[in-house]
Amino acid sequence: MTARPTDPRRVRHEPAGGLGDAGQLGRRPRAVVVGGGIAGLAAATGLAERGVVVEVLEREPYLGGRVGGWSETLPDGTPVSMSRGFHAFFRQYYNLRALLRRGDPGLERLVPLEDYPLVDAQGRRDTFRGLPRTPPWNAVLFALRSPTFRPSDLLRLDARAAAPLAAVSVPGIYEAIDHVDAQSFVESINFPPAARHLAFEVFSRSFFAPPSTMSAAELATMFHIYFLGSSEGLMFDVPDAGFDTALWEPLRHYLTTRGVTFRTGVEVSSVERSPVDGVGSGRFHVNHRGGGSEADAVVLATDVRGLRDIVAASPGLGDPASAVDGPDVLARWRDDVAALGSAPPFLVQRLWLDRPVDATRPPFLGTGGLDPLDNISVLDRYERDAAGWADRHGGSVVELHAYSAAPPPGVDDDTWTADLRRRSVARLHELYPETAGAGVVGELVQWRADCPMFGVGDFARRPTVATPVDGLVLAGDGIRIDLPVALMERAASTGWQAANRLLAGWGLAGHPLETVPTSGRLGPLRRAAEYAMRT
């Protein structure tokens, strides 16, 4: 059983009250959730648990979205589980964990990883093992024992420039520094270059973008979530089997027993809304190859590209005359959706090797300054399917990630990904020399470009869960929510919030959310930081 939350300062955000079940309304509302990833599944759960009739439409043949899992076959005919790569389920992901508990009440399918080492091109290593959990001592000790930091470096830090890190609030931090890029922000604090490379850049690249193009506010918010705002620590859990088996099939079963209908392999093309003027008025028609679905409400919980495409193909979505806030607001909303950007592409390369990785290697290793490689996972250390394969073949299953890996101008994807694969494997051989003589029994590659971009200055116009169209809500990790959440936890939080928004409109009770503290928690240091930011 995985650890439960321990931070007594975590914040509970209470929903609107209301009826406990839609059966008390006389007619049960019907909702269509477009997207079966984390956000869509959270929305479906929130709605179904209040008795709303829910249909989930998912483009892929599996659930989980970018955290989905499926089966593939190696060249020798062996079936293996596959995914888009490693995901860390941190202890402060309260809302994601609340979702997963619906299918696995004790979170027994999550297992802890005891360390999260980082290494750079000079061989310097950082570790999060043994750090205190209480801010700011967790961050201070991490810095003092890091080979990239000397005690004198702390004295040279620019306290005024660093003030936002101690005074994070949402959305205040975005109003303060969203116009600054993460690289310039960290440089202004006067962090030693090696520390910037090894620590901050590893975090920023988890957003699949280089620090020079990423919002400093997003980086500061992450620092708050994992260091100065939470005492949950930086330890995390991982699924003990393929994502489909460990996470989504148990949740699918839970939701199916509550009447949720799942239709996978169904891509939605557009959404129409009938005029608000008579019988059946205000209802939605969701167009897809399966013929279409009717609903009283729609949750668009797709990736960024899917959301842009659906809204662009739905010119009648939100009759200006019936828009909640008028035609001008509706037009701006459509423009804001169209402006959403995707992060640069990334590579996931999974290798089935015919000999084991050294037993001293960690299950997960983050890298800095070792282009193009960003991390290495040894899956057979924690994932049952991989461990079974490794035992049977006397080998190992290793996964390599290369983030923000856009090809240079004029280079096609096939040529570029072949080069990335070669260079990533060369880095693996440098870091884990025992793999240099290993034979590759199988290799599967994912080359994707569908993660949201958190660019400089984007926050103010990022679409929120609520839309100008009554009965239409958005969810996903690219959607704005004014809470301190990120990555998978942002997806889950927006999904719950989308359900709550619709439930409130029907007079039904919502679901509580939990987050790390919503503002800096360091007392005098926070107040001094806030003063520095004002002046």
NULUMFI-148740 format. One record per residue (C-alpha): residue in three letters; residue number from 1; chain; x, y, z. Coordinates in steps of 0.02 Angstrom, whole numbers, plus 50000, padded with zeros to 5 digits. Example, Ala and Ser with C-alpha at 12.3 -4.5 7.8 and 13.67 -1.06 7.14 Angstrom:
BEGIN
  rest   nr  kette      x      y      z
   Ala    1      A  50615  49775  50390
   Ser    2      A  50684  49947  50357
//
This chain:
BEGIN
  rest   nr  kette      x      y      z
   Met    1      A  50000  50000  50000
   Thr    2      A  50068  50170  49952
   Ala    3      A  50089  50310  50078
   Arg    4      A  49944  50426  50114
   Pro    5      A  49963  50617  50115
   Thr    6      A  50051  50684  50268
   Asp    7      A  50055  50873  50247
   Pro    8      A  49938  50947  50380
   Arg    9      A  49939  51113  50286
   Arg   10      A  49864  51045  50126
   Val   11      A  49710  51145  50079
   Arg   12      A  49537  51077  50052
   His   13      A  49432  51173  49927
   Glu   14      A  49248  51143  49962
   Pro   15      A  49126  51131  49817
   Ala   16      A  48953  51204  49803
   Gly   17      A  48819  51110  49897
   Gly   18      A  48664  51033  49822
   Leu   19      A  48567  50873  49798
   Gly   20      A  48659  50710  49817
   Asp   21      A  48589  50620  49665
   Ala   22      A  48520  50673  49496
   Gly   23      A  48375  50555  49521
   Gln   24      A  48300  50689  49633
   Leu   25      A  48287  50808  49484
   Gly   26      A  48147  50714  49397
   Arg   27      A  48254  50685  49242
   Arg   28      A  48436  50632  49247
   Pro   29      A  48546  50749  49144
   Arg   30      A  48654  50670  49010
   Ala   31      A  48836  50722  48983
   Val   32      A  48961  50674  48848
   Val   33      A  49144  50678  48898
   Val   34      A  49259  50696  48747
   Gly   35      A  49425  50619  48796
   Gly   36      A  49464  50470  48906
   Gly   37      A  49625  50533  48982
   Ile   38      A  49651  50584  49163
   Ala   39      A  49547  50743  49145
   Gly   40      A  49403  50658  49057
   Leu   41      A  49400  50513  49178
   Ala   42      A  49398  50632  49327
   Ala   43      A  49253  50728  49250
   Ala   44      A  49160  50568  49212
   Thr   45      A  49186  50507  49390
   Gly   46      A  49127  50670  49467
   Leu   47      A  48969  50669  49360
   Ala   48      A  48928  50483  49374
   Glu   49      A  48943  50484  49563
   Arg   50      A  48801  50610  49568
   Gly   51      A  48691  50506  49456
   Val   52      A  48719  50597  49291
   Val   53      A  48711  50486  49136
   Val   54      A  48886  50490  49061
   Glu   55      A  48957  50436  48894
   Val   56      A  49147  50443  48868
   Leu   57      A  49212  50456  48690
   Glu   58      A  49397  50419  48668
   Arg   59      A  49495  50431  48505
   Glu   60      A  49621  50295  48551
   Pro   61      A  49575  50112  48580
   Tyr   62      A  49630  50128  48762
   Leu   63      A  49597  50243  48910
   Gly   64      A  49720  50354  49002
   Gly   65      A  49764  50478  48864
   Arg   66      A  49949  50521  48874
   Val   67      A  49962  50403  49024
   Gly   68      A  49879  50262  48928
   Gly   69      A  49946  50087  48903
   Trp   70      A  49926  49957  48768
   Ser   71      A  50003  49795  48703
   Glu   72      A  50129  49776  48562
   Thr   73      A  50232  49632  48495
   Leu   74      A  50421  49615  48488
   Pro   75      A  50506  49546  48331
   Asp   76      A  50514  49372  48411
   Gly   77      A  50325  49372  48434
   Thr   78      A  50326  49410  48621
   Pro   79      A  50180  49521  48675
   Val   80      A  50236  49665  48787
   Ser   81      A  50153  49812  48871
   Met   82      A  50192  49984  48802
   Ser   83      A  50157  50165  48848
   Arg   84      A  50216  50341  48810
   Gly   85      A  50344  50329  48948
   Phe   86      A  50383  50352  49131
   His   87      A  50266  50454  49243
   Ala   88      A  50298  50500  49424
   Phe   89      A  50146  50496  49540
   Phe   90      A  50199  50620  49674
   Arg   91      A  50120  50616  49847
   Gln   92      A  50053  50793  49825
   Tyr   93      A  49946  50739  49678
   Tyr   94      A  49795  50732  49793
   Asn   95      A  49660  50746  49661
   Leu   96      A  49739  50619  49544
   Arg   97      A  49757  50498  49689
   Ala   98      A  49577  50527  49739
   Leu   99      A  49528  50475  49562
   Leu  100      A  49637  50319  49563
   Arg  101      A  49568  50265  49732
   Arg  102      A  49399  50239  49648
   Gly  103      A  49471  50087  49562
   Asp  104      A  49607  50044  49688
   Pro  105      A  49554  50103  49862
   Gly  106      A  49721  50067  49943
   Leu  107      A  49824  50122  49793
   Glu  108      A  49905  49951  49802
   Arg  109      A  49954  49960  49618
   Leu  110      A  50071  50105  49654
   Val  111      A  50244  50065  49723
   Pro  112      A  50368  50193  49792
   Leu  113      A  50535  50234  49713
   Glu  114      A  50656  50278  49851
   Asp  115      A  50767  50396  49755
   Tyr  116      A  50768  50516  49608
   Pro  117      A  50953  50543  49569
   Leu  118      A  51013  50671  49443
   Val  119      A  51178  50669  49349
   Asp  120      A  51263  50794  49234
   Ala  121      A  51396  50785  49099
   Gln  122      A  51535  50807  49228
   Gly  123      A  51473  50658  49328
   Arg  124      A  51406  50765  49471
   Arg  125      A  51258  50686  49558
   Asp  126      A  51115  50753  49659
   Thr  127      A  50991  50650  49758
   Phe  128      A  50829  50679  49850
   Arg  129      A  50855  50532  49967
   Gly  130      A  50853  50575  50151
   Leu  131      A  50797  50756  50132
   Pro  132      A  50687  50830  50268
   Arg  133      A  50511  50861  50209
   Thr  134      A  50481  51027  50297
   Pro  135      A  50508  51185  50194
   Pro  136      A  50626  51275  50180
   Trp  137      A  50747  51149  50256
   Asn  138      A  50716  51026  50115
   Ala  139      A  50776  51152  49985
   Val  140      A  50918  51218  50094
   Leu  141      A  50990  51046  50130
   Phe  142      A  50970  50994  49949
   Ala  143      A  51073  51145  49897
   Leu  144      A  51205  51126  50032
   Arg  145      A  51241  50943  49997
   Ser  146      A  51235  50963  49808
   Pro  147      A  51404  50953  49719
   Thr  148      A  51345  51098  49610
   Phe  149      A  51324  51215  49760
   Arg  150      A  51448  51284  49884
   Pro  151      A  51396  51369  50047
   Ser  152      A  51465  51533  49979
   Asp  153      A  51346  51517  49830
   Leu  154      A  51199  51540  49948
   Leu  155      A  51269  51708  50002
   Arg  156      A  51282  51765  49822
   Leu  157      A  51102  51728  49780
   Asp  158      A  50999  51881  49734
   Ala  159      A  50862  51879  49867
   Arg  160      A  50758  52009  49777
   Ala  161      A  50759  51911  49614
   Ala  162      A  50721  51751  49709
   Ala  163      A  50575  51830  49803
   Pro  164      A  50440  51753  49692
   Leu  165      A  50496  51579  49743
   Ala  166      A  50449  51617  49924
   Ala  167      A  50289  51708  49882
   Val  168      A  50203  51592  49758
   Ser  169      A  50016  51611  49749
   Val  170      A  49901  51568  49606
   Pro  171      A  49860  51666  49502
   Gly  172      A  49971  51801  49583
   Ile  173      A  50134  51722  49527
   Tyr  174      A  50076  51727  49346
   Glu  175      A  50030  51909  49359
   Ala  176      A  50204  51943  49427
   Ile  177      A  50323  51843  49315
   Asp  178      A  50229  51753  49176
   His  179      A  50308  51879  49056
   Val  180      A  50482  51814  49101
   Asp  181      A  50560  51655  49033
   Ala  182      A  50619  51522  49155
   Gln  183      A  50800  51529  49100
   Ser  184      A  50816  51717  49125
   Phe  185      A  50727  51705  49292
   Val  186      A  50846  51574  49362
   Glu  187      A  50998  51668  49295
   Ser  188      A  50937  51828  49380
   Ile  189      A  50938  51738  49548
   Asn  190      A  51124  51702  49522
   Phe  191      A  51113  51516  49542
   Pro  192      A  51279  51432  49498
   Pro  193      A  51273  51376  49316
   Ala  194      A  51298  51193  49361
   Ala  195      A  51153  51199  49484
   Arg  196      A  51041  51282  49354
   His  197      A  51083  51146  49231
   Leu  198      A  51063  50998  49348
   Ala  199      A  50914  51047  49455
   Phe  200      A  50806  51182  49377
   Glu  201      A  50826  51125  49198
   Val  202      A  50777  50946  49242
   Phe  203      A  50615  51014  49316
   Ser  204      A  50578  51134  49175
   Arg  205      A  50603  51002  49042
   Ser  206      A  50468  50896  49124
   Phe  207      A  50354  51021  49035
   Phe  208      A  50434  50960  48871
   Ala  209      A  50505  51132  48831
   Pro  210      A  50675  51215  48850
   Pro  211      A  50687  51342  48993
   Ser  212      A  50715  51484  48871
   Thr  213      A  50539  51466  48802
   Met  214      A  50446  51419  48961
   Ser  215      A  50357  51536  49080
   Ala  216      A  50453  51576  49239
   Ala  217      A  50287  51573  49331
   Glu  218      A  50264  51389  49288
   Leu  219      A  50438  51350  49354
   Ala  220      A  50406  51448  49514
   Thr  221      A  50241  51358  49538
   Met  222      A  50328  51190  49520
   Phe  223      A  50459  51245  49648
   His  224      A  50315  51287  49765
   Ile  225      A  50225  51122  49736
   Tyr  226      A  50377  51012  49764
   Phe  227      A  50487  51113  49882
   Leu  228      A  50433  51272  49970
   Gly  229      A  50246  51243  49970
   Ser  230      A  50231  51062  50020
   Ser  231      A  50302  50945  50151
   Glu  232      A  50256  50789  50052
   Gly  233      A  50433  50784  49984
   Leu  234      A  50498  50737  49813
   Met  235      A  50476  50550  49829
   Phe  236      A  50349  50474  49713
   Asp  237      A  50262  50313  49665
   Val  238      A  50248  50221  49500
   Pro  239      A  50123  50090  49437
   Asp  240      A  50181  49911  49466
   Ala  241      A  50116  49853  49297
   Gly  242      A  50064  49926  49129
   Phe  243      A  49959  50083  49147
   Asp  244      A  49805  49999  49074
   Thr  245      A  49812  49853  49196
   Ala  246      A  49865  49949  49351
   Leu  247      A  49766  50110  49330
   Trp  248      A  49630  50122  49200
   Glu  249      A  49546  49952  49190
   Pro  250      A  49504  49956  49377
   Leu  251      A  49435  50132  49356
   Arg  252      A  49338  50082  49199
   His  253      A  49257  49942  49299
   Tyr  254      A  49213  50061  49440
   Leu  255      A  49132  50184  49319
   Thr  256      A  49044  50052  49216
   Thr  257      A  48956  49990  49372
   Arg  258      A  48892  50169  49391
   Gly  259      A  48818  50171  49218
   Val  260      A  48957  50258  49122
   Thr  261      A  48967  50205  48939
   Phe  262      A  49138  50200  48856
   Arg  263      A  49164  50209  48669
   Thr  264      A  49347  50195  48620
   Gly  265      A  49418  50216  48447
   Val  266      A  49293  50357  48418
   Glu  267      A  49359  50526  48361
   Val  268      A  49247  50677  48385
   Ser  269      A  49246  50799  48240
   Ser  270      A  49133  50940  48301
   Val  271      A  48999  50992  48425
   Glu  272      A  48833  51075  48384
   Arg  273      A  48707  51155  48499
   Ser  274      A  48523  51174  48463
   Pro  275      A  48450  51349  48481
   Val  276      A  48382  51395  48652
   Asp  277      A  48203  51420  48594
   Gly  278      A  48095  51266  48614
   Val  279      A  48080  51081  48650
   Gly  280      A  48253  51004  48663
   Ser  281      A  48329  51177  48657
   Gly  282      A  48504  51203  48721
   Arg  283      A  48553  51020  48697
   Phe  284      A  48715  50969  48615
   His  285      A  48749  50853  48470
   Val  286      A  48926  50781  48470
   Asn  287      A  48976  50726  48295
   His  288      A  49087  50573  48272
   Arg  289      A  49106  50425  48156
   Gly  290      A  48990  50324  48266
   Gly  291      A  48847  50435  48211
   Gly  292      A  48839  50562  48349
   Ser  293      A  48786  50579  48531
   Glu  294      A  48655  50690  48612
   Ala  295      A  48685  50773  48780
   Asp  296      A  48631  50910  48898
   Ala  297      A  48813  50953  48931
   Val  298      A  48984  50920  48855
   Val  299      A  49157  50908  48932
   Leu  300      A  49298  50935  48806
   Ala  301      A  49444  50846  48889
   Thr  302      A  49555  50820  48737
   Asp  303      A  49735  50865  48705
   Val  304      A  49775  51040  48642
   Arg  305      A  49768  50995  48458
   Gly  306      A  49605  50901  48478
   Leu  307      A  49525  51049  48568
   Arg  308      A  49582  51172  48436
   Asp  309      A  49517  51062  48295
   Ile  310      A  49348  51028  48374
   Val  311      A  49314  51211  48415
   Ala  312      A  49373  51267  48242
   Ala  313      A  49257  51139  48161
   Ser  314      A  49109  51196  48268
   Pro  315      A  49067  51370  48204
   Gly  316      A  48893  51361  48277
   Leu  317      A  48955  51314  48450
   Gly  318      A  48885  51449  48559
   Asp  319      A  48756  51550  48466
   Pro  320      A  48816  51730  48500
   Ala  321      A  48639  51778  48549
   Ser  322      A  48638  51646  48686
   Ala  323      A  48820  51655  48743
   Val  324      A  48835  51673  48931
   Asp  325      A  48932  51837  48922
   Gly  326      A  48890  51900  48749
   Pro  327      A  48960  51883  48572
   Asp  328      A  49124  51976  48604
   Val  329      A  49172  51860  48746
   Leu  330      A  49129  51709  48639
   Ala  331      A  49238  51772  48496
   Arg  332      A  49385  51802  48614
   Trp  333      A  49364  51629  48688
   Arg  334      A  49371  51549  48516
   Asp  335      A  49528  51650  48478
   Asp  336      A  49607  51596  48642
   Val  337      A  49574  51413  48605
   Ala  338      A  49648  51434  48431
   Ala  339      A  49803  51514  48508
   Leu  340      A  49843  51366  48621
   Gly  341      A  50014  51298  48580
   Ser  342      A  50094  51127  48588
   Ala  343      A  50266  51095  48660
   Pro  344      A  50407  51034  48547
   Pro  345      A  50408  50848  48507
   Phe  346      A  50488  50717  48618
   Leu  347      A  50555  50541  48596
   Val  348      A  50522  50387  48703
   Gln  349      A  50635  50241  48660
   Arg  350      A  50606  50075  48749
   Leu  351      A  50738  49939  48731
   Trp  352      A  50728  49755  48776
   Leu  353      A  50910  49705  48807
   Asp  354      A  50980  49529  48816
   Arg  355      A  51083  49561  48972
   Pro  356      A  51041  49644  49138
   Val  357      A  51081  49820  49189
   Asp  358      A  51198  49827  49339
   Ala  359      A  51103  49796  49500
   Thr  360      A  51163  49960  49575
   Arg  361      A  51077  50066  49443
   Pro  362      A  50926  50165  49506
   Pro  363      A  50754  50132  49432
   Phe  364      A  50751  50312  49370
   Leu  365      A  50893  50432  49331
   Gly  366      A  50871  50613  49275
   Thr  367      A  51007  50690  49169
   Gly  368      A  51066  50868  49136
   Gly  369      A  51184  50927  49000
   Leu  370      A  51188  50756  48917
   Asp  371      A  51098  50803  48757
   Pro  372      A  50985  50732  48692
   Leu  373      A  50950  50618  48840
   Asp  374      A  50839  50681  48983
   Asn  375      A  50815  50524  49085
   Ile  376      A  50836  50336  49096
   Ser  377      A  50712  50213  49171
   Val  378      A  50749  50031  49210
   Leu  379      A  50572  49964  49200
   Asp  380      A  50608  49788  49263
   Arg  381      A  50648  49864  49434
   Tyr  382      A  50466  49907  49466
   Glu  383      A  50350  49852  49324
   Arg  384      A  50288  49672  49331
   Asp  385      A  50278  49638  49144
   Ala  386      A  50454  49704  49116
   Ala  387      A  50520  49609  49267
   Gly  388      A  50442  49448  49201
   Trp  389      A  50521  49472  49030
   Ala  390      A  50691  49512  49108
   Asp  391      A  50683  49355  49217
   Arg  392      A  50638  49243  49071
   His  393      A  50772  49312  48956
   Gly  394      A  50909  49358  49079
   Gly  395      A  50899  49536  49015
   Ser  396      A  50827  49706  49057
   Val  397      A  50701  49832  48993
   Val  398      A  50766  50010  48980
   Glu  399      A  50677  50168  48926
   Leu  400      A  50760  50328  48863
   His  401      A  50676  50499  48850
   Ala  402      A  50729  50648  48745
   Tyr  403      A  50620  50802  48776
   Ser  404      A  50602  50960  48675
   Ala  405      A  50684  50874  48528
   Ala  406      A  50622  50969  48375
   Pro  407      A  50721  50932  48217
   Pro  408      A  50828  51071  48141
   Pro  409      A  50755  51162  47990
   Gly  410      A  50758  51055  47835
   Val  411      A  50779  50888  47925
   Asp  412      A  50634  50767  47910
   Asp  413      A  50564  50674  48061
   Asp  414      A  50625  50502  48008
   Thr  415      A  50805  50559  47985
   Trp  416      A  50800  50658  48146
   Thr  417      A  50723  50523  48255
   Ala  418      A  50850  50396  48191
   Asp  419      A  50988  50515  48245
   Leu  420      A  50905  50546  48414
   Arg  421      A  50891  50359  48444
   Arg  422      A  51074  50332  48402
   Arg  423      A  51134  50474  48514
   Ser  424      A  51019  50426  48658
   Val  425      A  51085  50248  48656
   Ala  426      A  51263  50314  48651
   Arg  427      A  51226  50414  48809
   Leu  428      A  51154  50258  48889
   His  429      A  51316  50167  48853
   Glu  430      A  51417  50311  48930
   Leu  431      A  51314  50312  49089
   Tyr  432      A  51285  50124  49103
   Pro  433      A  51437  50046  49016
   Glu  434      A  51374  49869  49046
   Thr  435      A  51240  49901  48915
   Ala  436      A  51366  49935  48776
   Gly  437      A  51386  49749  48738
   Ala  438      A  51203  49706  48756
   Gly  439      A  51102  49647  48609
   Val  440      A  50936  49733  48572
   Val  441      A  50800  49601  48568
   Gly  442      A  50667  49731  48534
   Glu  443      A  50645  49918  48517
   Leu  444      A  50485  50022  48519
   Val  445      A  50484  50209  48490
   Gln  446      A  50358  50346  48523
   Trp  447      A  50383  50514  48434
   Arg  448      A  50250  50636  48493
   Ala  449      A  50211  50822  48494
   Asp  450      A  50047  50837  48588
   Cys  451      A  50090  50909  48759
   Pro  452      A  50032  51086  48802
   Met  453      A  50154  51229  48790
   Phe  454      A  50169  51343  48942
   Gly  455      A  50253  51485  48851
   Val  456      A  50302  51657  48910
   Gly  457      A  50148  51767  48935
   Asp  458      A  50023  51630  48891
   Phe  459      A  49931  51619  49057
   Ala  460      A  49818  51771  49043
   Arg  461      A  49731  51706  48887
   Arg  462      A  49734  51521  48928
   Pro  463      A  49556  51451  48921
   Thr  464      A  49479  51406  49088
   Val  465      A  49365  51262  49136
   Ala  466      A  49214  51375  49117
   Thr  467      A  49170  51434  48941
   Pro  468      A  49050  51564  48871
   Val  469      A  48939  51422  48812
   Asp  470      A  48817  51365  48946
   Gly  471      A  48835  51177  48971
   Leu  472      A  49008  51166  48890
   Val  473      A  49163  51149  48999
   Leu  474      A  49347  51111  48967
   Ala  475      A  49471  51000  49059
   Gly  476      A  49652  50949  49034
   Asp  477      A  49829  50991  49087
   Gly  478      A  49832  51135  48963
   Ile  479      A  49678  51217  49038
   Arg  480      A  49693  51359  49163
   Ile  481      A  49644  51326  49343
   Asp  482      A  49690  51451  49479
   Leu  483      A  49760  51322  49599
   Pro  484      A  49940  51264  49630
   Val  485      A  49937  51107  49523
   Ala  486      A  50040  51046  49375
   Leu  487      A  50056  50906  49248
   Met  488      A  49948  50753  49287
   Glu  489      A  49878  50838  49441
   Arg  490      A  49819  50986  49337
   Ala  491      A  49730  50865  49221
   Ala  492      A  49641  50780  49366
   Ser  493      A  49600  50944  49453
   Thr  494      A  49522  51023  49298
   Gly  495      A  49422  50864  49269
   Trp  496      A  49348  50870  49444
   Gln  497      A  49317  51057  49425
   Ala  498      A  49230  51030  49257
   Ala  499      A  49112  50906  49340
   Asn  500      A  49081  51025  49484
   Arg  501      A  49038  51166  49365
   Leu  502      A  48905  51062  49278
   Leu  503      A  48840  50988  49440
   Ala  504      A  48816  51161  49515
   Gly  505      A  48712  51211  49363
   Trp  506      A  48594  51067  49398
   Gly  507      A  48587  51100  49584
   Leu  508      A  48689  50945  49625
   Ala  509      A  48828  50935  49755
   Gly  510      A  49007  50944  49693
   His  511      A  49167  50860  49748
   Pro  512      A  49304  50936  49857
   Leu  513      A  49478  50968  49789
   Glu  514      A  49641  50967  49887
   Thr  515      A  49803  51057  49848
   Val  516      A  49966  51106  49927
   Pro  517      A  49952  51275  50016
   Thr  518      A  49891  51408  49895
   Ser  519      A  50025  51534  49944
   Gly  520      A  50203  51535  50009
   Arg  521      A  50211  51463  50184
   Leu  522      A  50374  51534  50253
   Gly  523      A  50305  51672  50363
   Pro  524      A  50429  51818  50377
   Leu  525      A  50522  51759  50222
   Arg  526      A  50361  51761  50122
   Arg  527      A  50315  51935  50183
   Ala  528      A  50487  52001  50142
   Ala  529      A  50473  51921  49970
   Glu  530      A  50303  51998  49939
   Tyr  531      A  50371  52169  49989
   Ala  532      A  50519  52147  49871
   Met  533      A  50401  52100  49729
   Arg  534      A  50295  52257  49759
   Thr  535      A  50444  52373  49766
//
